[in-house]
Amino acid sequence: MISKRIIPCLDVRDGKLTKGIKFKGNVDIGDPVEVAREYYEQGADEIVFYDITASSEGRDIMIDVVKRVAQTIFIPFSVGGGIRNLEDMRRVILAGAEKVSVNSAAVNEPEIIAQGSKAFGSQCIVLGMDVKKVGISEKIPSGYEIVIHGGRKYTGIDALWWARKAESLGAGEICLNSIDADGTQEGYELNLTALISDSVRIPVIASGGAGEPRHLAEVLTKGRADAALIASMVHYRTYSIEEIKKYLSEQSIKTRMLW
């Protein structure tokens, strides 16, 4: 059995770790470098770092923060937000990241996925998908729509179609975030996660809604995700990564253990 991955997500704004609910009301809660180190020591399998306002503000990602985080941890590290072209990808990888996550830029220019895959390998290219449940229609047959620029702009693109398209272009992984569940701590969007997981051959990371270890067990089994992104439940120290992994082990869900 392949081990499931537990991945803390560090949303960064103006150089500080921040957290909101459904992409709104963000509050600064710490230093991303210190928090990344803490999660690494607790047994995180990877770290995801998002510069959450870089795309909407039309500015470059904060490379200095990327470098500091990369020098602090020794596990795979993914970076997203403000990546608009191949050169941006190159800068992030040279700063120490193993993967780059493209979201808004990929919607606006899908060829960035193919270009990145060709230049750095598909394993380096993560498609970030921010998804809103809008109901089934002729235009959105899955009932889920892609939203970009940090939840600010609806695209009219069907989420299932976009996941398959990105895979065909060379994306090596999908980070699937439910805007409806984001920050609520009430559980992942299981229907959405299962829909995408069953429809692509590349790994899917479930994101949005984790509040207790049971939610991870549900999305890794019923949602058939390959990994689970977590934020609030560890940022606010409700649970440690060690506690989460011990719970998953008790549910016969295999993860990488440090003890």
C-alpha positions in Angstrom: 0.0 0.0 0.0 1.3 3.4 -0.9 1.7 5.8 2.0 -0.8 8.7 2.2 0.9 12.1 2.6 0.0 14.7 5.2 0.9 18.2 4.0 0.7 21.4 6.0 -0.2 24.5 4.0 1.4 27.8 4.7 -0.6 30.7 3.3 1.7 33.7 3.3 0.7 37.4 2.9 3.3 40.2 3.2 5.8 37.7 4.5 3.6 36.4 7.4 1.6 33.2 7.8 -2.1 34.0 7.5 -5.4 32.1 7.7 -8.9 32.9 6.6 -12.3 31.2 6.0 -13.6 30.7 2.5 -10.8 33.0 1.3 -12.0 35.9 3.5 -11.1 37.5 6.8 -7.5 36.5 6.8 -5.6 37.0 10.1 -1.8 36.9 10.5 -0.8 34.1 12.8 3.0 33.7 12.7 6.3 33.4 10.9 6.2 30.9 8.0 9.8 30.0 8.4 9.5 29.0 12.1 6.2 27.2 11.5 7.6 25.3 8.5 10.5 24.1 10.7 8.0 23.0 13.5 5.9 21.0 11.0 9.0 19.4 9.5 10.1 18.2 13.0 6.6 16.9 13.7 6.8 14.6 10.7 5.1 16.4 7.8 5.6 14.7 4.5 5.7 17.9 2.5 5.1 21.6 2.9 3.1 23.8 0.6 3.7 27.5 0.5 1.2 29.9 -1.1 1.8 33.6 -1.6 -1.9 34.2 -1.5 -2.1 37.7 -2.9 0.7 37.7 -5.5 -1.5 36.8 -8.4 -4.4 39.2 -7.6 -1.9 42.0 -6.9 0.1 41.2 -10.1 3.4 41.1 -8.3 6.3 38.6 -8.1 6.4 35.9 -5.4 8.5 36.6 -2.4 11.6 34.6 -3.3 13.4 35.6 0.0 10.8 33.8 2.0 11.0 30.8 -0.3 14.8 30.6 0.3 14.5 30.9 4.0 11.8 28.1 4.2 13.8 25.9 1.9 16.9 26.2 4.0 14.9 25.3 7.1 13.3 22.0 6.1 14.5 18.8 4.4 11.3 17.4 2.9 9.6 18.2 -0.5 8.5 21.8 -0.7 5.9 23.2 -3.1 5.5 26.9 -3.9 2.6 28.7 -5.6 1.2 32.2 -6.1 2.5 34.8 -8.5 4.0 32.2 -10.9 3.2 33.5 -14.4 5.8 31.9 -16.7 8.7 29.5 -17.1 11.2 32.0 -15.7 9.2 32.4 -12.5 9.2 28.6 -12.2 12.9 28.5 -12.6 13.5 31.2 -9.9 11.4 29.2 -7.4 13.1 25.9 -8.1 16.5 27.6 -7.9 15.4 29.1 -4.5 15.0 25.6 -3.2 11.5 24.3 -4.0 11.0 20.9 -5.4 7.7 21.7 -7.0 5.8 24.7 -8.3 2.1 25.1 -8.1 0.3 27.0 -10.9 -3.3 28.1 -10.6 -4.5 31.4 -12.1 -1.7 31.5 -14.6 -2.5 28.1 -15.9 -6.1 29.0 -16.5 -5.0 32.1 -18.3 -2.2 30.4 -20.3 -2.6 26.6 -20.2 0.7 26.1 -22.1 2.6 27.0 -19.0 1.8 23.5 -17.7 3.3 21.9 -20.8 6.3 24.2 -20.8 7.1 23.6 -17.1 6.7 19.8 -17.5 9.1 19.8 -20.4 11.6 22.0 -18.7 11.6 20.5 -15.2 9.7 17.2 -15.4 6.0 16.6 -14.7 6.8 15.7 -11.1 7.6 19.4 -10.5 4.4 20.8 -11.8 1.3 20.9 -9.5 -2.0 22.2 -10.7 -3.7 24.3 -8.0 -7.5 24.2 -8.4 -9.7 26.5 -6.4 -13.2 25.2 -6.9 -16.7 26.4 -6.1 -19.9 24.4 -6.1 -22.3 26.2 -8.4 -24.8 23.5 -9.5 -25.0 21.5 -12.6 -25.6 23.4 -15.9 -24.8 23.0 -19.6 -21.7 25.1 -19.1 -20.6 23.4 -15.8 -21.7 19.8 -16.2 -19.9 18.6 -13.1 -21.5 21.3 -11.0 -18.1 22.6 -9.9 -16.5 25.8 -11.3 -12.9 26.9 -11.3 -12.3 30.3 -9.6 -9.0 32.2 -9.8 -7.2 35.1 -8.3 -7.7 33.9 -4.7 -11.4 33.2 -5.1 -12.2 36.6 -6.7 -12.8 35.7 -10.3 -15.2 33.0 -11.7 -14.0 31.5 -15.0 -16.9 29.6 -16.4 -14.6 26.5 -16.6 -15.8 23.1 -15.4 -13.5 21.7 -12.7 -13.6 18.1 -14.0 -12.8 19.2 -17.6 -9.9 21.3 -16.3 -8.4 18.6 -14.2 -8.3 16.2 -17.2 -7.0 18.9 -19.5 -4.2 19.8 -17.1 -3.2 16.1 -16.8 -3.0 15.9 -20.6 -0.8 18.9 -20.7 1.7 17.4 -18.3 0.7 18.3 -14.7 2.1 15.7 -12.3 -0.2 16.4 -9.4 -3.4 18.3 -8.5 -4.0 20.2 -5.4 -7.8 20.4 -5.2 -9.2 23.1 -2.9 -12.8 23.5 -2.1 -13.6 27.2 -1.5 -16.9 26.2 0.2 -15.0 24.1 2.8 -11.9 26.2 3.1 -11.1 27.2 6.7 -14.5 25.9 8.0 -12.9 22.9 9.8 -16.1 20.9 9.1 -14.6 18.4 6.7 -13.4 18.1 3.2 -15.7 18.2 0.1 -15.8 14.5 -0.4 -17.9 14.4 -3.5 -15.7 16.8 -5.3 -12.5 15.0 -4.2 -13.8 11.6 -5.3 -15.0 13.0 -8.6 -11.6 14.3 -9.5 -9.6 11.5 -8.0 -11.5 8.9 -10.0 -11.2 10.8 -13.2 -7.4 11.4 -13.4 -4.4 9.1 -13.1 -2.1 11.6 -11.3 -2.1 12.1 -7.5 -4.8 14.4 -6.0 -4.2 16.4 -2.8 -7.4 17.2 -1.0 -7.5 20.7 0.4 -10.1 22.8 2.4 -12.0 21.9 5.5 -9.9 19.7 7.8 -10.8 20.2 11.4 -10.1 16.9 13.1 -8.2 13.6 12.2 -11.5 11.9 11.2 -11.8 14.3 8.3 -8.5 13.2 6.9 -9.4 9.6 7.2 -12.6 10.3 5.3 -11.0 12.1 2.4 -8.2 9.6 2.1 -10.7 6.7 1.9 -14.1 7.9 0.7 -12.6 10.8 -1.2 -9.9 8.6 -2.5 -7.3 11.3 -2.3 -3.6 10.5 -2.3 -2.7 13.2 0.2 -4.4 15.7 2.6 -3.6 19.3 3.0 -4.1 20.7 6.5 -3.9 24.2 8.0 -6.2 25.5 10.8 -6.1 22.3 12.8 -2.3 22.5 13.2 -1.8 26.3 12.9 -4.0 26.7 16.0 -2.3 23.7 17.7 -5.5 21.8 18.1 -3.6 18.7 16.8 0.0 17.9 16.1 1.0 16.0 12.9 2.2 13.1 15.1 -1.3 12.9 16.7 -3.0 13.0 13.2 -0.7 10.2 11.9 -1.3 8.0 14.9 -5.0 8.3 14.4 -4.7 7.4 10.8 -2.6 4.4 11.7 -5.3 3.2 14.0 -7.7 3.4 11.1 -5.4 1.2 9.0 -4.4 4.2 6.8 -0.7 4.0 6.0 1.5 7.1 6.4 5.2 7.7 6.8 6.0 7.4 10.5 9.0 8.9 12.4 8.6 6.9 15.6 
